[in-house]
Amino acid sequence: MRPPLPPFTHESATEKVRLAENGWNSQDAVKVSMAYTPNSVWRNRATFVTGREEIVSFLTHKWETEHEYRLIKELFAFHENRISVRYAYEYHNHAGNWFRAYGNENWVFDENGLMSHRYASINDLEILESDRKITFPKGARPQNYPSLSELGL
């Protein structure tokens, strides 16, 4: 089990989103994969991933190429066992070019609170390092750090 469990309330959906954000900011692909069902199905941009093994491989590659990765997620909507989020993350590539990625995700959870489906649409915007807005230290976003809305993202 991976609480909070569906059906979601505003409070439990918000908590689920923050837990997901914290997991991804850990950049621990194996740990993150455990939040998904063993046969979880993803669409991430134009990449299709099925199962925890492929999730680990996908995330390992992602965080090997997206350096200084920092993510903020925000609840957009929820209903029963579904949650929609919007998010932004910043990173730089091997060449030192900085990007801010804007995205929306639709999530479906099983009765145990594990994500069975993840559909992500993401757009990258090249930015200057001086234009970064997501600058907290690696790991979980501090509780007092501004939200996406507060950052104007």
OpenMM code with the backbone's topology and positions (N, CA, C; nanometers):
from openmm import Vec3, app, unit

residues = "MET ARG PRO PRO LEU PRO PRO PHE THR HIS GLU SER ALA THR GLU LYS VAL ARG LEU ALA GLU ASN GLY TRP ASN SER GLN ASP ALA VAL LYS VAL SER MET ALA TYR THR PRO ASN SER VAL TRP ARG ASN ARG ALA THR PHE VAL THR GLY ARG GLU GLU ILE VAL SER PHE LEU THR HIS LYS TRP GLU THR GLU HIS GLU TYR ARG LEU ILE LYS GLU LEU PHE ALA PHE HIS GLU ASN ARG ILE SER VAL ARG TYR ALA TYR GLU TYR HIS ASN HIS ALA GLY ASN TRP PHE ARG ALA TYR GLY ASN GLU ASN TRP VAL PHE ASP GLU ASN GLY LEU MET SER HIS ARG TYR ALA SER ILE ASN ASP LEU GLU ILE LEU GLU SER ASP ARG LYS ILE THR PHE PRO LYS GLY ALA ARG PRO GLN ASN TYR PRO SER LEU SER GLU LEU GLY LEU".split()
positions = [
    Vec3(0.0825, -0.1202, 0.0000),
    Vec3(0.0000, 0.0000, 0.0000),
    Vec3(0.0861, 0.1254, 0.0000),
    Vec3(0.0338, 0.2264, -0.0672),
    Vec3(0.1072, 0.3533, -0.0792),
    Vec3(0.0087, 0.4678, -0.0513),
    Vec3(-0.0181, 0.4962, 0.0770),
    Vec3(-0.1117, 0.6040, 0.1086),
    Vec3(-0.0586, 0.7393, 0.0612),
    Vec3(-0.1473, 0.8348, 0.0439),
    Vec3(-0.2920, 0.8249, 0.0595),
    Vec3(-0.3565, 0.7447, -0.0534),
    Vec3(-0.4693, 0.6837, -0.0184),
    Vec3(-0.5388, 0.5938, -0.1101),
    Vec3(-0.6613, 0.6614, -0.1702),
    Vec3(-0.6992, 0.6198, -0.2913),
    Vec3(-0.8241, 0.6703, -0.3477),
    Vec3(-0.9435, 0.6087, -0.2737),
    Vec3(-1.0576, 0.6739, -0.2812),
    Vec3(-1.0872, 0.7976, -0.3533),
    Vec3(-1.0248, 0.9175, -0.2811),
    Vec3(-0.9751, 1.0116, -0.3614),
    Vec3(-0.9023, 1.1252, -0.3071),
    Vec3(-0.9945, 1.2392, -0.2651),
    Vec3(-0.9517, 1.3072, -0.1602),
    Vec3(-1.0091, 1.4349, -0.1202),
    Vec3(-0.9107, 1.5421, -0.1652),
    Vec3(-0.9463, 1.6680, -0.1539),
    Vec3(-0.8514, 1.7742, -0.1900),
    Vec3(-0.7237, 1.7598, -0.1084),
    Vec3(-0.7392, 1.7339, 0.0210),
    Vec3(-0.6228, 1.7209, 0.1095),
    Vec3(-0.5362, 1.6016, 0.0706),
    Vec3(-0.5975, 1.4853, 0.0471),
    Vec3(-0.5179, 1.3659, 0.0159),
    Vec3(-0.4567, 1.3740, -0.1242),
    Vec3(-0.5268, 1.4367, -0.2193),
    Vec3(-0.4696, 1.4540, -0.3540),
    Vec3(-0.3496, 1.5479, -0.3477),
    Vec3(-0.3610, 1.6557, -0.2699),
    Vec3(-0.2499, 1.7497, -0.2536),
    Vec3(-0.1295, 1.6798, -0.1908),
    Vec3(-0.1554, 1.5966, -0.0914),
    Vec3(-0.0479, 1.5204, -0.0271),
    Vec3(0.0171, 1.4243, -0.1263),
    Vec3(-0.0631, 1.3580, -0.2085),
    Vec3(-0.0107, 1.2620, -0.3069),
    Vec3(0.0805, 1.3330, -0.4065),
    Vec3(0.0404, 1.4523, -0.4488),
    Vec3(0.1209, 1.5303, -0.5433),
    Vec3(0.2550, 1.5673, -0.4797),
    Vec3(0.2529, 1.6127, -0.3554),
    Vec3(0.3776, 1.6521, -0.2890),
    Vec3(0.4690, 1.5318, -0.2670),
    Vec3(0.4110, 1.4172, -0.2346),
    Vec3(0.4926, 1.2967, -0.2195),
    Vec3(0.5581, 1.2586, -0.3520),
    Vec3(0.4838, 1.2706, -0.4611),
    Vec3(0.5404, 1.2413, -0.5935),
    Vec3(0.6531, 1.3396, -0.6258),
    Vec3(0.6304, 1.4666, -0.6002),
    Vec3(0.7344, 1.5677, -0.6233),
    Vec3(0.8598, 1.5341, -0.5440),
    Vec3(0.8435, 1.5039, -0.4162),
    Vec3(0.9589, 1.4718, -0.3318),
    Vec3(1.0331, 1.3488, -0.3846),
    Vec3(0.9576, 1.2486, -0.4284),
    Vec3(1.0215, 1.1286, -0.4825),
    Vec3(1.1061, 1.1604, -0.6041),
    Vec3(1.0480, 1.2339, -0.7004),
    Vec3(1.1228, 1.2675, -0.8216),
    Vec3(1.2428, 1.3556, -0.7893),
    Vec3(1.2307, 1.4463, -0.6941),
    Vec3(1.3441, 1.5315, -0.6578),
    Vec3(1.4546, 1.4536, -0.5877),
    Vec3(1.4245, 1.3352, -0.5360),
    Vec3(1.5292, 1.2508, -0.4770),
    Vec3(1.6223, 1.1969, -0.5849),
    Vec3(1.5719, 1.1880, -0.7080),
    Vec3(1.6444, 1.1333, -0.8219),
    Vec3(1.6940, 0.9906, -0.7953),
    Vec3(1.6155, 0.9175, -0.7173),
    Vec3(1.6422, 0.7766, -0.6890),
    Vec3(1.5434, 0.6949, -0.7717),
    Vec3(1.5872, 0.6488, -0.8876),
    Vec3(1.4974, 0.5839, -0.9834),
    Vec3(1.4296, 0.4597, -0.9263),
    Vec3(1.5013, 0.3807, -0.8488),
    Vec3(1.4417, 0.2597, -0.7912),
    Vec3(1.3341, 0.2980, -0.6905),
    Vec3(1.3637, 0.3928, -0.6040),
    Vec3(1.2654, 0.4391, -0.5053),
    Vec3(1.1415, 0.4949, -0.5752),
    Vec3(1.1611, 0.5774, -0.6765),
    Vec3(1.0483, 0.6359, -0.7492),
    Vec3(0.9647, 0.5262, -0.8135),
    Vec3(1.0279, 0.4260, -0.8711),
    Vec3(0.9540, 0.3199, -0.9413),
    Vec3(0.8580, 0.2453, -0.8497),
    Vec3(0.8856, 0.2433, -0.7206),
    Vec3(0.8014, 0.1703, -0.6263),
    Vec3(0.6669, 0.2386, -0.6012),
    Vec3(0.6496, 0.3612, -0.6487),
    Vec3(0.5208, 0.4302, -0.6377),
    Vec3(0.4252, 0.3889, -0.7492),
    Vec3(0.4731, 0.3068, -0.8418),
    Vec3(0.3954, 0.2655, -0.9583),
    Vec3(0.3646, 0.1161, -0.9501),
    Vec3(0.2559, 0.0746, -1.0126),
    Vec3(0.2242, -0.0672, -1.0166),
    Vec3(0.3335, -0.1409, -1.0947),
    Vec3(0.3511, -0.2706, -1.0713),
    Vec3(0.4541, -0.3453, -1.1439),
    Vec3(0.4397, -0.3375, -1.2961),
    Vec3(0.3187, -0.3182, -1.3455),
    Vec3(0.2964, -0.3102, -1.4907),
    Vec3(0.2463, -0.1716, -1.5326),
    Vec3(0.2849, -0.0693, -1.4577),
    Vec3(0.2427, 0.0679, -1.4864),
    Vec3(0.2736, 0.1062, -1.6313),
    Vec3(0.1829, 0.1835, -1.6894),
    Vec3(0.1968, 0.2275, -1.8288),
    Vec3(0.2163, 0.3782, -1.8292),
    Vec3(0.3178, 0.4234, -1.9001),
    Vec3(0.3492, 0.5669, -1.9111),
    Vec3(0.3499, 0.6103, -2.0568),
    Vec3(0.3114, 0.7343, -2.0770),
    Vec3(0.3467, 0.8077, -2.1979),
    Vec3(0.4144, 0.9321, -2.1469),
    Vec3(0.5404, 0.9477, -2.1788),
    Vec3(0.6199, 1.0626, -2.1380),
    Vec3(0.6698, 1.1292, -2.2657),
    Vec3(0.6082, 1.2422, -2.3009),
    Vec3(0.6331, 1.3046, -2.4307),
    Vec3(0.5976, 1.2008, -2.5381),
    Vec3(0.6940, 1.1602, -2.6193),
    Vec3(0.6681, 1.0597, -2.7228),
    Vec3(0.7302, 0.9244, -2.6871),
    Vec3(0.7669, 0.9063, -2.5603),
    Vec3(0.8261, 0.7820, -2.5136),
    Vec3(0.7214, 0.7018, -2.4376),
    Vec3(0.7148, 0.5732, -2.4651),
    Vec3(0.6201, 0.4845, -2.3987),
    Vec3(0.6981, 0.3869, -2.3119),
    Vec3(0.6571, 0.3741, -2.1869),
    Vec3(0.7268, 0.2939, -2.0871),
    Vec3(0.6247, 0.2025, -2.0214),
    Vec3(0.6632, 0.0764, -1.9989),
    Vec3(0.5744, -0.0177, -1.9308),
    Vec3(0.6528, -0.0931, -1.8244),
    Vec3(0.6058, -0.0868, -1.7023),
    Vec3(0.6635, -0.1643, -1.5928),
    Vec3(0.7767, -0.0946, -1.5205),
    Vec3(0.8006, -0.1425, -1.3992),
    Vec3(0.9002, -0.0794, -1.3117),
    Vec3(1.0421, -0.0843, -1.3688),
    Vec3(1.0787, -0.1944, -1.4320),
    Vec3(1.2145, -0.2053, -1.4876),
    Vec3(1.2382, -0.0960, -1.5922),
    Vec3(1.1412, -0.0751, -1.6791),
    Vec3(1.1544, 0.0305, -1.7802),
    Vec3(1.1484, 0.1693, -1.7169),
    Vec3(1.0710, 0.1844, -1.6096),
    Vec3(1.0667, 0.3125, -1.5385),
    Vec3(1.2045, 0.3447, -1.4824),
    Vec3(1.2672, 0.2473, -1.4182),
    Vec3(1.4012, 0.2687, -1.3625),
    Vec3(1.4993, 0.3073, -1.4728),
    Vec3(1.4966, 0.2368, -1.5835),
    Vec3(1.5857, 0.2667, -1.6953),
    Vec3(1.5608, 0.4075, -1.7492),
    Vec3(1.4334, 0.4414, -1.7688),
    Vec3(1.3969, 0.5737, -1.8199),
    Vec3(1.4461, 0.6840, -1.7269),
    Vec3(1.4165, 0.6707, -1.5973),
    Vec3(1.4541, 0.7752, -1.5018),
    Vec3(1.6054, 0.7841, -1.4828),
    Vec3(1.6735, 0.6711, -1.4845),
    Vec3(1.8192, 0.6728, -1.4722),
    Vec3(1.8799, 0.7525, -1.5867),
    Vec3(1.8356, 0.7256, -1.7084),
    Vec3(1.8848, 0.8011, -1.8245),
    Vec3(1.8491, 0.9489, -1.8125),
    Vec3(1.7257, 0.9766, -1.7729),
    Vec3(1.6788, 1.1152, -1.7587),
    Vec3(1.7737, 1.1932, -1.6673),
    Vec3(1.7980, 1.1400, -1.5484),
    Vec3(1.8774, 1.2144, -1.4512),
    Vec3(2.0274, 1.2096, -1.4791),
    Vec3(2.0707, 1.1258, -1.5733),
    Vec3(2.2101, 1.1311, -1.6196),
    Vec3(2.2299, 1.2431, -1.7203),
    Vec3(2.1221, 1.2878, -1.7833),
    Vec3(2.1325, 1.3911, -1.8877),
    Vec3(2.0724, 1.5250, -1.8463),
    Vec3(1.9864, 1.5256, -1.7453),
    Vec3(1.9247, 1.6496, -1.6964),
    Vec3(1.9879, 1.6834, -1.5613),
    Vec3(2.0937, 1.7631, -1.5660),
    Vec3(2.1727, 1.7956, -1.4468),
    Vec3(2.1075, 1.9078, -1.3670),
    Vec3(2.1277, 1.9032, -1.2335),
    Vec3(2.0710, 2.0037, -1.1416),
    Vec3(1.9185, 2.0072, -1.1509),
    Vec3(1.8586, 1.8923, -1.1763),
    Vec3(1.7147, 1.8767, -1.1901),
    Vec3(1.6442, 1.9205, -1.0618),
    Vec3(1.5473, 2.0119, -1.0756),
    Vec3(1.4631, 2.0562, -0.9642),
    Vec3(1.3205, 2.0684, -1.0161),
    Vec3(1.2255, 2.0114, -0.9442),
    Vec3(1.0868, 1.9976, -0.9884),
    Vec3(0.9898, 2.0540, -0.8855),
    Vec3(0.8859, 2.1213, -0.9338),
    Vec3(0.7728, 2.1618, -0.8497),
    Vec3(0.6450, 2.1154, -0.9195),
    Vec3(0.5610, 2.0419, -0.8454),
    Vec3(0.4315, 1.9957, -0.8964),
    Vec3(0.3206, 2.0689, -0.8219),
    Vec3(0.2065, 2.0823, -0.8882),
    Vec3(0.0914, 2.1480, -0.8267),
    Vec3(-0.0357, 2.0749, -0.8685),
    Vec3(-0.1219, 2.0459, -0.7740),
    Vec3(-0.2493, 1.9817, -0.8027),
    Vec3(-0.3305, 2.0694, -0.8967),
    Vec3(-0.3851, 2.0091, -1.0019),
    Vec3(-0.4718, 2.0807, -1.0947),
    Vec3(-0.6167, 2.0361, -1.0768),
    Vec3(-0.6387, 1.9047, -1.0689),
    Vec3(-0.7735, 1.8516, -1.0515),
    Vec3(-0.7639, 1.7083, -0.9989),
    Vec3(-0.8751, 1.6593, -0.9418),
    Vec3(-0.8795, 1.5211, -0.8947),
    Vec3(-1.0229, 1.4718, -0.8979),
    Vec3(-1.0377, 1.3404, -0.9076),
    Vec3(-1.1688, 1.2770, -0.9013),
    Vec3(-1.1480, 1.1285, -0.8736),
    Vec3(-1.2059, 1.0813, -0.7657),
    Vec3(-1.1991, 0.9412, -0.7262),
    Vec3(-1.0554, 0.8897, -0.7250),
    Vec3(-1.0132, 0.8125, -0.8276),
    Vec3(-0.8775, 0.7551, -0.8295),
    Vec3(-0.7866, 0.8226, -0.9329),
    Vec3(-0.8220, 0.9440, -0.9725),
    Vec3(-0.7449, 1.0160, -1.0743),
    Vec3(-0.6993, 1.1514, -1.0210),
    Vec3(-0.5779, 1.1893, -1.0614),
    Vec3(-0.5221, 1.3197, -1.0256),
    Vec3(-0.4573, 1.3790, -1.1500),
    Vec3(-0.4787, 1.5080, -1.1705),
    Vec3(-0.4082, 1.5828, -1.2751),
    Vec3(-0.3211, 1.6877, -1.2080),
    Vec3(-0.1996, 1.7003, -1.2586),
    Vec3(-0.1059, 1.7989, -1.2041),
    Vec3(-0.0478, 1.8823, -1.3172),
    Vec3(-0.0024, 2.0000, -1.2796),
    Vec3(0.0819, 2.0793, -1.3680),
    Vec3(0.2132, 2.0957, -1.2935),
    Vec3(0.3192, 2.1136, -1.3691),
    Vec3(0.4493, 2.1215, -1.3040),
    Vec3(0.5480, 2.1960, -1.3919),
    Vec3(0.6584, 2.2303, -1.3291),
    Vec3(0.7731, 2.2855, -1.4007),
    Vec3(0.8980, 2.2290, -1.3347),
    Vec3(0.9983, 2.2059, -1.4174),
    Vec3(1.1279, 2.1691, -1.3618),
    Vec3(1.2362, 2.2362, -1.4439),
    Vec3(1.3507, 2.2550, -1.3802),
    Vec3(1.4650, 2.3179, -1.4460),
    Vec3(1.5839, 2.2232, -1.4388),
    Vec3(1.6673, 2.2315, -1.5412),
    Vec3(1.7863, 2.1479, -1.5498),
    Vec3(1.8799, 2.2073, -1.6538),
    Vec3(2.0032, 2.1577, -1.6552),
    Vec3(2.0930, 2.1916, -1.7666),
    Vec3(2.1447, 2.0628, -1.8286),
    Vec3(2.1779, 2.0725, -1.9560),
    Vec3(2.2290, 1.9559, -2.0276),
    Vec3(2.3810, 1.9481, -2.0147),
    Vec3(2.4418, 1.8514, -2.0828),
    Vec3(2.5878, 1.8332, -2.0749),
    Vec3(2.6631, 1.9558, -2.1241),
    Vec3(2.6044, 2.0294, -2.2180),
    Vec3(2.6701, 2.1487, -2.2725),
    Vec3(2.6552, 2.2708, -2.1818),
    Vec3(2.5789, 2.2574, -2.0730),
    Vec3(2.5605, 2.3689, -1.9809),
    Vec3(2.4431, 2.4592, -2.0153),
    Vec3(2.3630, 2.4216, -2.1152),
    Vec3(2.2455, 2.5003, -2.1512),
    Vec3(2.1321, 2.4693, -2.0540),
    Vec3(2.0672, 2.5755, -2.0034),
    Vec3(1.9594, 2.5613, -1.9058),
    Vec3(1.8238, 2.5572, -1.9743),
    Vec3(1.7329, 2.4807, -1.9135),
    Vec3(1.5963, 2.4660, -1.9646),
    Vec3(1.4978, 2.4694, -1.8493),
    Vec3(1.3783, 2.5182, -1.8800),
    Vec3(1.2642, 2.5013, -1.7907),
    Vec3(1.1625, 2.4193, -1.8684),
    Vec3(1.1235, 2.3080, -1.8125),
    Vec3(1.0244, 2.2213, -1.8749),
    Vec3(0.8906, 2.2450, -1.8057),
    Vec3(0.7885, 2.2692, -1.8868),
    Vec3(0.6523, 2.2865, -1.8366),
    Vec3(0.5738, 2.1625, -1.8731),
    Vec3(0.4951, 2.1106, -1.7798),
    Vec3(0.4219, 1.9893, -1.8117),
    Vec3(0.2902, 1.9753, -1.7404),
    Vec3(0.2125, 1.8832, -1.7930),
    Vec3(0.0860, 1.8402, -1.7337),
    Vec3(0.0881, 1.6887, -1.7327),
    Vec3(0.0374, 1.6314, -1.6252),
    Vec3(0.0297, 1.4868, -1.6146),
    Vec3(-0.1102, 1.4472, -1.5691),
    Vec3(-0.1557, 1.3343, -1.6201),
    Vec3(-0.2784, 1.2709, -1.5737),
    Vec3(-0.2394, 1.1374, -1.5143),
    Vec3(-0.2833, 1.1142, -1.3912),
    Vec3(-0.2477, 0.9936, -1.3178),
    Vec3(-0.3716, 0.9116, -1.2864),
    Vec3(-0.3575, 0.7789, -1.2909),
    Vec3(-0.4622, 0.6863, -1.2484),
    Vec3(-0.4000, 0.5932, -1.1442),
    Vec3(-0.4699, 0.5752, -1.0316),
    Vec3(-0.4191, 0.4938, -0.9211),
    Vec3(-0.5041, 0.3693, -0.9006),
    Vec3(-0.4379, 0.2624, -0.8545),
    Vec3(-0.5127, 0.1431, -0.8166),
    Vec3(-0.5604, 0.1585, -0.6718),
    Vec3(-0.6302, 0.0574, -0.6216),
    Vec3(-0.6873, 0.0650, -0.4863),
    Vec3(-0.5815, 0.0700, -0.3772),
    Vec3(-0.4575, 0.0317, -0.4093),
    Vec3(-0.3475, 0.0343, -0.3122),
    Vec3(-0.2695, 0.1650, -0.3141),
    Vec3(-0.3150, 0.2611, -0.3952),
    Vec3(-0.2474, 0.3906, -0.4012),
    Vec3(-0.1262, 0.3929, -0.4913),
    Vec3(-0.1062, 0.2879, -0.5719),
    Vec3(0.0038, 0.2837, -0.6687),
    Vec3(-0.0460, 0.3376, -0.8023),
    Vec3(0.0385, 0.4110, -0.8712),
    Vec3(-0.0003, 0.4701, -0.9990),
    Vec3(0.0068, 0.3636, -1.1084),
    Vec3(-0.1060, 0.3424, -1.1736),
    Vec3(-0.1107, 0.2422, -1.2809),
    Vec3(-0.0897, 0.3036, -1.4186),
    Vec3(-0.1223, 0.4325, -1.4334),
    Vec3(-0.1069, 0.5019, -1.5614),
    Vec3(-0.0572, 0.6438, -1.5368),
    Vec3(0.0354, 0.6869, -1.6220),
    Vec3(0.0900, 0.8224, -1.6158),
    Vec3(0.1018, 0.8735, -1.7590),
    Vec3(0.0301, 0.9815, -1.7876),
    Vec3(0.0333, 1.0426, -1.9202),
    Vec3(0.0911, 1.1831, -1.9042),
    Vec3(0.2085, 1.2078, -1.9629),
    Vec3(0.2776, 1.3353, -1.9452),
    Vec3(0.2965, 1.4072, -2.0778),
    Vec3(0.2604, 1.5335, -2.0792),
    Vec3(0.2866, 1.6229, -2.1926),
    Vec3(0.3790, 1.7320, -2.1416),
    Vec3(0.4913, 1.7510, -2.2108),
    Vec3(0.5972, 1.8377, -2.1589),
    Vec3(0.6554, 1.9209, -2.2724),
    Vec3(0.6832, 2.0482, -2.2430),
    Vec3(0.7495, 2.1378, -2.3374),
    Vec3(0.8706, 2.1994, -2.2699),
    Vec3(0.9820, 2.2062, -2.3411),
    Vec3(1.1048, 2.2657, -2.2892),
    Vec3(1.1231, 2.4066, -2.3431),
    Vec3(1.1655, 2.4952, -2.2553),
    Vec3(1.1985, 2.6318, -2.2918),
    Vec3(1.3432, 2.6566, -2.2510),
    Vec3(1.4269, 2.6934, -2.3458),
    Vec3(1.5651, 2.7250, -2.3098),
    Vec3(1.5658, 2.8574, -2.2344),
    Vec3(1.6387, 2.8614, -2.1234),
    Vec3(1.6472, 2.9822, -2.0398),
    Vec3(1.7938, 3.0118, -2.0098),
    Vec3(1.8188, 3.1310, -1.9664),
    Vec3(1.9507, 3.1659, -1.9144),
    Vec3(1.9605, 3.1185, -1.7707),
    Vec3(2.0786, 3.0846, -1.7268),
    Vec3(2.0953, 3.0423, -1.5882),
    Vec3(2.0435, 3.1503, -1.4934),
    Vec3(2.0620, 3.2764, -1.5289),
    Vec3(2.0162, 3.3873, -1.4451),
    Vec3(1.8633, 3.3983, -1.4380),
    Vec3(1.7925, 3.3289, -1.5278),
    Vec3(1.6454, 3.3304, -1.5279),
    Vec3(1.5845, 3.2156, -1.4482),
    Vec3(1.6676, 3.1348, -1.3878),
    Vec3(1.6152, 3.0227, -1.3092),
    Vec3(1.5289, 3.0723, -1.1941),
    Vec3(1.4233, 2.9974, -1.1664),
    Vec3(1.3347, 3.0283, -1.0540),
    Vec3(1.3262, 2.9135, -0.9539),
    Vec3(1.3722, 2.7957, -0.9943),
    Vec3(1.3615, 2.6766, -0.9097),
    Vec3(1.5023, 2.6418, -0.8633),
    Vec3(1.5412, 2.6977, -0.7509),
    Vec3(1.6820, 2.6936, -0.7107),
    Vec3(1.7063, 2.6332, -0.5728),
    Vec3(1.6094, 2.5600, -0.5189),
    Vec3(1.6321, 2.5011, -0.3869),
    Vec3(1.7382, 2.3913, -0.3968),
    Vec3(1.8000, 2.3544, -0.2841),
    Vec3(1.9028, 2.2493, -0.2866),
    Vec3(1.8457, 2.1157, -0.3331),
    Vec3(1.9324, 2.0274, -0.3826),
    Vec3(1.8906, 1.8952, -0.4281),
    Vec3(1.8131, 1.8250, -0.3169),
    Vec3(1.7083, 1.7555, -0.3560),
    Vec3(1.6238, 1.6834, -0.2605),
    Vec3(1.4856, 1.7460, -0.2555),
    Vec3(1.4127, 1.7161, -0.1507),
    Vec3(1.2759, 1.7656, -0.1363),
    Vec3(1.2731, 1.9182, -0.1312),
    Vec3(1.1728, 1.9759, -0.1961),
    Vec3(1.1533, 2.1215, -0.1911),
    Vec3(1.1196, 2.1606, -0.0477),
    Vec3(1.1906, 2.2598, 0.0064),
    Vec3(1.1593, 2.3049, 0.1431),
    Vec3(1.0128, 2.3490, 0.1548),
    Vec3(0.9537, 2.3246, 0.2703),
    Vec3(0.8127, 2.3561, 0.2925),
    Vec3(0.7803, 2.5032, 0.2668),
    Vec3(0.8735, 2.5919, 0.2944),
    Vec3(0.8467, 2.7356, 0.2774),
    Vec3(0.8859, 2.7877, 0.1387),
    Vec3(0.9284, 2.6982, 0.0485),
    Vec3(0.9664, 2.7406, -0.0863),
    Vec3(0.8395, 2.7690, -0.1665),
    Vec3(0.8394, 2.8741, -0.2483),
    Vec3(0.7173, 2.9106, -0.3235),
    Vec3(0.6666, 2.7985, -0.4146),
    Vec3(0.5347, 2.7984, -0.4332),
    Vec3(0.4692, 2.7049, -0.5249),
    Vec3(0.4842, 2.7560, -0.6686),
    Vec3(0.4384, 2.6763, -0.7639),
    Vec3(0.4377, 2.7213, -0.9034),
    Vec3(0.3605, 2.8518, -0.9189),
    Vec3(0.2419, 2.8560, -0.8591),
    Vec3(0.1589, 2.9767, -0.8700),
    Vec3(0.2296, 3.0961, -0.8090),
    Vec3(0.2926, 3.0759, -0.6940),
    Vec3(0.3631, 3.1863, -0.6276),
    Vec3(0.4835, 3.2329, -0.7087),
    Vec3(0.5447, 3.1435, -0.7854),
    Vec3(0.6578, 3.1796, -0.8714),
    Vec3(0.6138, 3.2385, -1.0046),
    Vec3(0.4852, 3.2384, -1.0297),
    Vec3(0.4338, 3.2875, -1.1577),
    Vec3(0.4565, 3.1929, -1.2722),
    Vec3(0.4723, 3.0648, -1.2409),
    Vec3(0.4944, 2.9637, -1.3436),
    Vec3(0.3660, 2.8873, -1.3666),
] * unit.nanometer
topology = app.Topology()
chain = topology.addChain("A")
for resn in residues:
    res = topology.addResidue(resn, chain)
    for name in ("N", "CA", "C"):
        topology.addAtom(name, app.Element.getBySymbol(name[0]), res)
